[in-house]
Amino acid sequence: MAKPYYEFFCPVKVIAGNAALEHIPFELATLGAKRALIITDKGVHANGLLTPIETAFAEADAEIVATFTDVPPDSSLTTVR
């Protein structure tokens, strides 16, 4: 019988620093993931700041299926949630 509710658990892991993008293949493999969604604002996208991320995903043989850029800059916690 199906559960009468839906549960989603998503712990946060942050990897930062000069070599952070080099970890993408390992992190994707750990999750069993091959596809990603990027959520950002128009300014980040327009200024080409996603290019290194897109390159890292391509080198990891992973697909960015969509880039959502309609997030307001400096979003409130309410918006993020």
Distance bins in CASP14 RR format, pairs under 12 A and 6 or more apart:
PFRMAT RR
TARGET T0000
AUTHOR 0000-0000-0000
RMODE 2
METHOD distances of the structure
MODEL  1
10 31 0 0 0 0 0 1 0 0 0 0 0
10 81 0 0 0 0 0 1 0 0 0 0 0
11 31 0 0 0 0 0 1 0 0 0 0 0
12 80 0 0 0 0 0 1 0 0 0 0 0
13 20 0 0 0 0 0 1 0 0 0 0 0
13 23 0 0 0 0 0 1 0 0 0 0 0
13 26 0 0 0 0 0 1 0 0 0 0 0
13 27 1 0 0 1 0 0 0 0 0 0 0
13 30 0 0 0 0 1 0 0 0 0 0 0
13 31 0 0 0 0 1 0 0 0 0 0 0
14 20 0 0 0 0 1 0 0 0 0 0 0
14 23 0 0 0 0 0 1 0 0 0 0 0
14 27 0 0 0 0 0 1 0 0 0 0 0
15 21 0 0 0 0 1 0 0 0 0 0 0
15 22 0 0 0 0 1 0 0 0 0 0 0
15 23 1 0 1 0 0 0 0 0 0 0 0
15 24 0 0 0 0 1 0 0 0 0 0 0
15 26 0 0 0 0 1 0 0 0 0 0 0
15 27 1 0 0 1 0 0 0 0 0 0 0
15 28 0 0 0 0 0 1 0 0 0 0 0
15 30 0 0 0 0 0 1 0 0 0 0 0
15 56 0 0 0 0 0 1 0 0 0 0 0
16 23 0 0 0 0 0 1 0 0 0 0 0
17 23 0 0 0 0 1 0 0 0 0 0 0
17 52 0 0 0 0 0 1 0 0 0 0 0
18 52 0 0 0 0 0 1 0 0 0 0 0
19 26 0 0 0 0 0 1 0 0 0 0 0
19 52 0 0 0 0 0 1 0 0 0 0 0
19 56 0 0 0 0 0 1 0 0 0 0 0
20 26 0 0 0 0 0 1 0 0 0 0 0
20 27 0 0 0 0 1 0 0 0 0 0 0
20 52 0 0 0 0 1 0 0 0 0 0 0
20 53 0 0 0 0 1 0 0 0 0 0 0
20 56 0 0 0 0 1 0 0 0 0 0 0
21 27 0 0 0 0 0 1 0 0 0 0 0
21 28 0 0 0 0 0 1 0 0 0 0 0
21 50 0 0 0 0 0 1 0 0 0 0 0
21 51 0 0 0 0 0 1 0 0 0 0 0
21 52 1 0 0 1 0 0 0 0 0 0 0
21 53 1 0 0 1 0 0 0 0 0 0 0
21 54 0 0 0 0 0 1 0 0 0 0 0
21 55 0 0 0 0 1 0 0 0 0 0 0
21 56 1 1 0 0 0 0 0 0 0 0 0
21 57 0 0 0 0 1 0 0 0 0 0 0
21 58 0 0 0 0 0 1 0 0 0 0 0
21 59 0 0 0 0 1 0 0 0 0 0 0
21 60 0 0 0 0 1 0 0 0 0 0 0
21 62 0 0 0 0 0 1 0 0 0 0 0
22 52 0 0 0 0 0 1 0 0 0 0 0
22 55 0 0 0 0 0 1 0 0 0 0 0
22 56 1 0 0 1 0 0 0 0 0 0 0
22 59 0 0 0 0 1 0 0 0 0 0 0
22 60 0 0 0 0 1 0 0 0 0 0 0
23 29 0 0 0 0 0 1 0 0 0 0 0
23 30 0 0 0 0 1 0 0 0 0 0 0
23 31 0 0 0 0 0 1 0 0 0 0 0
23 56 0 0 0 0 1 0 0 0 0 0 0
23 60 0 0 0 0 1 0 0 0 0 0 0
24 30 0 0 0 0 0 1 0 0 0 0 0
24 31 0 0 0 0 0 1 0 0 0 0 0
24 33 0 0 0 0 0 1 0 0 0 0 0
24 34 0 0 0 0 0 1 0 0 0 0 0
24 36 0 0 0 0 1 0 0 0 0 0 0
24 52 0 0 0 0 0 1 0 0 0 0 0
24 53 0 0 0 0 1 0 0 0 0 0 0
24 54 0 0 0 0 0 1 0 0 0 0 0
24 55 0 0 0 0 1 0 0 0 0 0 0
24 56 1 0 1 0 0 0 0 0 0 0 0
24 57 1 0 0 1 0 0 0 0 0 0 0
24 58 0 0 0 0 0 1 0 0 0 0 0
24 59 1 0 0 1 0 0 0 0 0 0 0
24 60 1 0 1 0 0 0 0 0 0 0 0
24 61 0 0 0 0 0 1 0 0 0 0 0
24 62 1 0 0 1 0 0 0 0 0 0 0
24 64 0 0 0 0 0 1 0 0 0 0 0
25 31 0 0 0 0 0 1 0 0 0 0 0
25 32 0 0 0 0 0 1 0 0 0 0 0
25 33 0 0 0 0 0 1 0 0 0 0 0
25 34 0 0 0 0 0 1 0 0 0 0 0
25 56 0 0 0 0 1 0 0 0 0 0 0
25 57 0 0 0 0 1 0 0 0 0 0 0
25 58 0 0 0 0 0 1 0 0 0 0 0
25 59 1 0 0 1 0 0 0 0 0 0 0
25 60 1 0 1 0 0 0 0 0 0 0 0
25 61 1 0 0 1 0 0 0 0 0 0 0
25 62 1 0 0 1 0 0 0 0 0 0 0
26 32 0 0 0 0 0 1 0 0 0 0 0
26 33 0 0 0 0 0 1 0 0 0 0 0
26 56 0 0 0 0 0 1 0 0 0 0 0
26 60 0 0 0 0 1 0 0 0 0 0 0
26 62 0 0 0 0 0 1 0 0 0 0 0
27 33 0 0 0 0 1 0 0 0 0 0 0
27 36 0 0 0 0 0 1 0 0 0 0 0
27 56 0 0 0 0 0 1 0 0 0 0 0
27 57 0 0 0 0 0 1 0 0 0 0 0
27 60 0 0 0 0 1 0 0 0 0 0 0
27 62 0 0 0 0 1 0 0 0 0 0 0
28 34 1 0 0 1 0 0 0 0 0 0 0
28 35 0 0 0 0 1 0 0 0 0 0 0
28 36 1 0 0 1 0 0 0 0 0 0 0
28 56 0 0 0 0 0 1 0 0 0 0 0
28 57 0 0 0 0 1 0 0 0 0 0 0
28 59 0 0 0 0 0 1 0 0 0 0 0
28 60 1 0 1 0 0 0 0 0 0 0 0
28 61 0 0 0 0 1 0 0 0 0 0 0
28 62 1 0 1 0 0 0 0 0 0 0 0
28 63 0 0 0 0 0 1 0 0 0 0 0
28 64 0 0 0 0 0 1 0 0 0 0 0
29 60 0 0 0 0 1 0 0 0 0 0 0
29 61 0 0 0 0 0 1 0 0 0 0 0
29 62 0 0 0 0 1 0 0 0 0 0 0
31 60 0 0 0 0 0 1 0 0 0 0 0
31 62 0 0 0 0 0 1 0 0 0 0 0
32 60 0 0 0 0 0 1 0 0 0 0 0
32 62 0 0 0 0 0 1 0 0 0 0 0
33 57 0 0 0 0 0 1 0 0 0 0 0
33 60 0 0 0 0 1 0 0 0 0 0 0
33 61 0 0 0 0 0 1 0 0 0 0 0
33 62 1 0 0 1 0 0 0 0 0 0 0
33 63 0 0 0 0 1 0 0 0 0 0 0
33 64 0 0 0 0 0 1 0 0 0 0 0
33 65 0 0 0 0 0 1 0 0 0 0 0
34 57 0 0 0 0 1 0 0 0 0 0 0
34 60 0 0 0 0 1 0 0 0 0 0 0
34 61 1 0 0 1 0 0 0 0 0 0 0
34 62 1 0 1 0 0 0 0 0 0 0 0
34 63 1 0 0 1 0 0 0 0 0 0 0
34 64 0 0 0 0 0 1 0 0 0 0 0
34 65 0 0 0 0 1 0 0 0 0 0 0
35 57 0 0 0 0 1 0 0 0 0 0 0
35 60 0 0 0 0 0 1 0 0 0 0 0
35 61 0 0 0 0 0 1 0 0 0 0 0
35 62 1 0 0 1 0 0 0 0 0 0 0
35 63 1 0 1 0 0 0 0 0 0 0 0
35 64 1 0 0 1 0 0 0 0 0 0 0
35 65 1 0 1 0 0 0 0 0 0 0 0
35 66 0 0 0 0 1 0 0 0 0 0 0
36 50 0 0 0 0 0 1 0 0 0 0 0
36 53 0 0 0 0 1 0 0 0 0 0 0
36 54 0 0 0 0 0 1 0 0 0 0 0
36 56 0 0 0 0 0 1 0 0 0 0 0
36 57 1 0 0 1 0 0 0 0 0 0 0
36 58 0 0 0 0 0 1 0 0 0 0 0
36 60 0 0 0 0 1 0 0 0 0 0 0
36 62 1 0 0 1 0 0 0 0 0 0 0
36 63 1 0 0 1 0 0 0 0 0 0 0
36 64 1 0 1 0 0 0 0 0 0 0 0
36 65 1 0 0 1 0 0 0 0 0 0 0
36 66 0 0 0 0 1 0 0 0 0 0 0
36 67 0 0 0 0 1 0 0 0 0 0 0
36 68 0 0 0 0 0 1 0 0 0 0 0
37 57 0 0 0 0 0 1 0 0 0 0 0
37 62 0 0 0 0 0 1 0 0 0 0 0
37 63 0 0 0 0 0 1 0 0 0 0 0
37 64 1 0 0 1 0 0 0 0 0 0 0
37 65 1 0 0 1 0 0 0 0 0 0 0
37 66 1 0 1 0 0 0 0 0 0 0 0
37 67 1 0 0 1 0 0 0 0 0 0 0
37 68 1 0 0 1 0 0 0 0 0 0 0
37 69 0 0 0 0 0 1 0 0 0 0 0
38 44 0 0 0 0 1 0 0 0 0 0 0
38 45 0 0 0 0 1 0 0 0 0 0 0
38 49 0 0 0 0 0 1 0 0 0 0 0
38 50 1 0 0 1 0 0 0 0 0 0 0
38 51 0 0 0 0 0 1 0 0 0 0 0
38 53 1 0 0 1 0 0 0 0 0 0 0
38 54 0 0 0 0 1 0 0 0 0 0 0
38 56 0 0 0 0 0 1 0 0 0 0 0
38 57 0 0 0 0 1 0 0 0 0 0 0
38 62 0 0 0 0 0 1 0 0 0 0 0
38 63 0 0 0 0 0 1 0 0 0 0 0
38 64 1 0 1 0 0 0 0 0 0 0 0
38 65 0 0 0 0 1 0 0 0 0 0 0
38 66 1 0 0 1 0 0 0 0 0 0 0
38 67 1 0 1 0 0 0 0 0 0 0 0
38 68 1 0 0 1 0 0 0 0 0 0 0
38 69 0 0 0 0 1 0 0 0 0 0 0
38 71 0 0 0 0 0 1 0 0 0 0 0
39 45 0 0 0 0 0 1 0 0 0 0 0
39 50 0 0 0 0 0 1 0 0 0 0 0
39 53 0 0 0 0 0 1 0 0 0 0 0
39 64 0 0 0 0 0 1 0 0 0 0 0
39 66 0 0 0 0 1 0 0 0 0 0 0
39 67 0 0 0 0 1 0 0 0 0 0 0
39 68 1 0 1 0 0 0 0 0 0 0 0
39 69 0 0 0 0 1 0 0 0 0 0 0
39 70 0 0 0 0 1 0 0 0 0 0 0
39 71 1 0 0 1 0 0 0 0 0 0 0
39 72 0 0 0 0 0 1 0 0 0 0 0
39 75 0 0 0 0 0 1 0 0 0 0 0
39 79 0 0 0 0 0 1 0 0 0 0 0
39 80 0 0 0 0 1 0 0 0 0 0 0
40 46 0 0 0 0 0 1 0 0 0 0 0
40 47 0 0 0 0 0 1 0 0 0 0 0
40 48 0 0 0 0 0 1 0 0 0 0 0
40 49 0 0 0 0 1 0 0 0 0 0 0
40 50 1 0 0 1 0 0 0 0 0 0 0
40 53 0 0 0 0 1 0 0 0 0 0 0
40 54 0 0 0 0 0 1 0 0 0 0 0
40 64 0 0 0 0 0 1 0 0 0 0 0
40 66 0 0 0 0 0 1 0 0 0 0 0
40 67 1 0 0 1 0 0 0 0 0 0 0
40 68 1 0 0 1 0 0 0 0 0 0 0
40 69 1 0 1 0 0 0 0 0 0 0 0
40 70 0 0 0 0 1 0 0 0 0 0 0
40 71 1 0 0 1 0 0 0 0 0 0 0
40 72 0 0 0 0 0 1 0 0 0 0 0
40 73 0 0 0 0 1 0 0 0 0 0 0
40 75 0 0 0 0 0 1 0 0 0 0 0
41 47 0 0 0 0 0 1 0 0 0 0 0
41 49 0 0 0 0 0 1 0 0 0 0 0
41 50 0 0 0 0 0 1 0 0 0 0 0
41 67 0 0 0 0 0 1 0 0 0 0 0
41 68 0 0 0 0 1 0 0 0 0 0 0
41 69 1 0 0 1 0 0 0 0 0 0 0
41 70 0 0 0 0 1 0 0 0 0 0 0
41 71 1 0 1 0 0 0 0 0 0 0 0
41 72 1 0 0 1 0 0 0 0 0 0 0
41 73 1 0 1 0 0 0 0 0 0 0 0
41 74 0 0 0 0 1 0 0 0 0 0 0
41 75 1 0 0 1 0 0 0 0 0 0 0
41 79 0 0 0 0 0 1 0 0 0 0 0
41 80 0 0 0 0 0 1 0 0 0 0 0
42 48 0 0 0 0 0 1 0 0 0 0 0
42 49 0 0 0 0 0 1 0 0 0 0 0
42 50 0 0 0 0 0 1 0 0 0 0 0
42 67 0 0 0 0 0 1 0 0 0 0 0
42 68 0 0 0 0 0 1 0 0 0 0 0
42 69 1 0 1 0 0 0 0 0 0 0 0
42 70 1 0 0 1 0 0 0 0 0 0 0
42 71 0 0 0 0 1 0 0 0 0 0 0
42 72 0 0 0 0 1 0 0 0 0 0 0
42 73 1 0 0 1 0 0 0 0 0 0 0
43 49 1 0 0 1 0 0 0 0 0 0 0
43 50 0 0 0 0 0 1 0 0 0 0 0
43 67 0 0 0 0 0 1 0 0 0 0 0
43 69 1 0 0 1 0 0 0 0 0 0 0
43 70 0 0 0 0 0 1 0 0 0 0 0
43 71 0 0 0 0 1 0 0 0 0 0 0
43 72 0 0 0 0 0 1 0 0 0 0 0
43 73 1 0 0 1 0 0 0 0 0 0 0
43 74 0 0 0 0 0 1 0 0 0 0 0
44 50 1 0 0 1 0 0 0 0 0 0 0
44 51 0 0 0 0 0 1 0 0 0 0 0
44 52 0 0 0 0 0 1 0 0 0 0 0
44 53 0 0 0 0 1 0 0 0 0 0 0
44 67 0 0 0 0 1 0 0 0 0 0 0
44 68 0 0 0 0 0 1 0 0 0 0 0
44 69 1 0 0 1 0 0 0 0 0 0 0
44 71 0 0 0 0 1 0 0 0 0 0 0
44 73 0 0 0 0 1 0 0 0 0 0 0
44 74 0 0 0 0 0 1 0 0 0 0 0
45 51 0 0 0 0 1 0 0 0 0 0 0
45 53 0 0 0 0 0 1 0 0 0 0 0
45 54 0 0 0 0 0 1 0 0 0 0 0
45 64 0 0 0 0 0 1 0 0 0 0 0
45 66 0 0 0 0 0 1 0 0 0 0 0
45 67 1 0 0 1 0 0 0 0 0 0 0
45 68 0 0 0 0 1 0 0 0 0 0 0
45 69 1 0 1 0 0 0 0 0 0 0 0
45 70 0 0 0 0 0 1 0 0 0 0 0
45 71 0 0 0 0 1 0 0 0 0 0 0
45 73 0 0 0 0 0 1 0 0 0 0 0
46 67 0 0 0 0 0 1 0 0 0 0 0
46 69 0 0 0 0 1 0 0 0 0 0 0
46 73 0 0 0 0 0 1 0 0 0 0 0
47 69 0 0 0 0 0 1 0 0 0 0 0
47 73 0 0 0 0 0 1 0 0 0 0 0
48 54 0 0 0 0 1 0 0 0 0 0 0
48 55 0 0 0 0 0 1 0 0 0 0 0
48 67 0 0 0 0 0 1 0 0 0 0 0
48 69 0 0 0 0 0 1 0 0 0 0 0
49 67 0 0 0 0 0 1 0 0 0 0 0
49 69 0 0 0 0 0 1 0 0 0 0 0
50 56 0 0 0 0 0 1 0 0 0 0 0
50 57 0 0 0 0 1 0 0 0 0 0 0
50 58 0 0 0 0 0 1 0 0 0 0 0
50 64 0 0 0 0 1 0 0 0 0 0 0
50 67 1 0 0 1 0 0 0 0 0 0 0
50 68 0 0 0 0 0 1 0 0 0 0 0
50 69 0 0 0 0 1 0 0 0 0 0 0
51 57 0 0 0 0 0 1 0 0 0 0 0
51 58 0 0 0 0 0 1 0 0 0 0 0
51 64 0 0 0 0 0 1 0 0 0 0 0
51 67 0 0 0 0 0 1 0 0 0 0 0
52 58 0 0 0 0 0 1 0 0 0 0 0
52 59 0 0 0 0 0 1 0 0 0 0 0
53 59 0 0 0 0 0 1 0 0 0 0 0
53 60 0 0 0 0 0 1 0 0 0 0 0
53 62 0 0 0 0 0 1 0 0 0 0 0
53 64 1 0 0 1 0 0 0 0 0 0 0
53 67 0 0 0 0 1 0 0 0 0 0 0
54 60 0 0 0 0 0 1 0 0 0 0 0
54 62 0 0 0 0 0 1 0 0 0 0 0
54 63 0 0 0 0 0 1 0 0 0 0 0
54 64 1 0 0 1 0 0 0 0 0 0 0
54 67 0 0 0 0 1 0 0 0 0 0 0
55 62 0 0 0 0 0 1 0 0 0 0 0
55 64 0 0 0 0 0 1 0 0 0 0 0
56 62 0 0 0 0 1 0 0 0 0 0 0
56 64 0 0 0 0 0 1 0 0 0 0 0
57 63 1 0 0 1 0 0 0 0 0 0 0
57 64 1 0 1 0 0 0 0 0 0 0 0
57 65 0 0 0 0 0 1 0 0 0 0 0
57 67 0 0 0 0 0 1 0 0 0 0 0
58 64 0 0 0 0 1 0 0 0 0 0 0
70 79 0 0 0 0 0 1 0 0 0 0 0
71 79 1 0 0 1 0 0 0 0 0 0 0
71 80 0 0 0 0 1 0 0 0 0 0 0
72 78 0 0 0 0 0 1 0 0 0 0 0
72 79 1 0 0 1 0 0 0 0 0 0 0
72 80 0 0 0 0 0 1 0 0 0 0 0
73 79 0 0 0 0 0 1 0 0 0 0 0
74 80 0 0 0 0 0 1 0 0 0 0 0
75 81 0 0 0 0 1 0 0 0 0 0 0
END
